């Protein structure tokens, strides 16, 4: 699952795989702005078969928080 999330970030933000890290946060890099945030959300919903609530989306401000949220949804982050 972690690899799938990394792939989403690499695709949606144009990051190098080695730049993907748990401490990466929203708006900390120019690539992760409001438009790309929504693209990440849509890709996560599609990849993991989720329908995220607005509270979930607002809380997804870092890779670590996204991983935690996915775990609460029953998706093993490994």
C-alpha positions in Angstrom: 0.0 0.0 0.0 2.8 2.4 0.8 4.2 1.8 -2.6 0.8 2.6 -4.2 0.6 5.9 -2.2 4.2 6.7 -3.3 3.2 6.1 -6.9 0.3 8.5 -6.5 2.5 11.2 -5.2 5.1 10.6 -7.9 2.5 10.8 -10.6 0.4 13.7 -9.3 3.2 15.9 -8.0 5.9 14.9 -10.4 8.2 13.9 -7.5 11.1 11.6 -7.7 10.4 8.4 -5.7 13.2 9.3 -3.2 11.5 12.6 -2.4 8.4 10.7 -1.0 8.6 10.7 2.8 6.3 10.5 5.8 7.2 14.1 6.8 6.2 15.6 3.4 3.4 18.1 4.1 0.8 20.0 2.1 2.1 23.3 0.8 5.7 22.6 2.0 6.7 22.2 -1.6 5.3 24.2 -4.5 4.1 21.0 -6.2 1.6 20.1 -3.4 -0.9 23.0 -3.8 -4.7 23.0 -3.5 -5.2 21.7 -7.1 -2.7 18.8 -6.8 -4.1 18.0 -3.3 -7.5 17.3 -5.0 -5.8 15.2 -7.6 -4.1 13.2 -4.9 -7.4 12.8 -3.1 -9.2 11.6 -6.2 -6.3 9.2 -7.0 -6.4 7.8 -3.5 -10.2 7.3 -3.7 -9.9 5.5 -7.0 -6.9 3.3 -6.1 -8.2 2.2 -2.7 -11.9 2.2 -3.5 -12.8 4.9 -0.9 -15.2 7.7 -0.7 -13.5 10.3 1.6 -15.5 12.7 3.6 -14.7 16.4 3.6 -13.3 16.1 7.2 -10.9 13.4 6.0 -9.8 15.5 3.1 -9.1 18.5 5.3 -7.1 16.4 7.7 -4.9 14.9 5.0 -2.1 17.5 5.4 0.9 15.2 5.3 1.9 11.8 4.0 2.0 10.5 7.6 -1.6 11.7 8.2 -2.8 10.1 5.0 -1.2 6.8 6.0 -2.9 7.0 9.4 -6.2 7.8 7.8 -5.9 4.9 5.4 -5.2 2.6 8.4 -8.4 3.8 10.1 -10.2 2.9 6.9 -8.9 -0.7 7.2 -6.2 -0.4 4.5 -2.9 -1.9 5.7 0.0 0.5 5.1 2.8 -2.0 5.5 
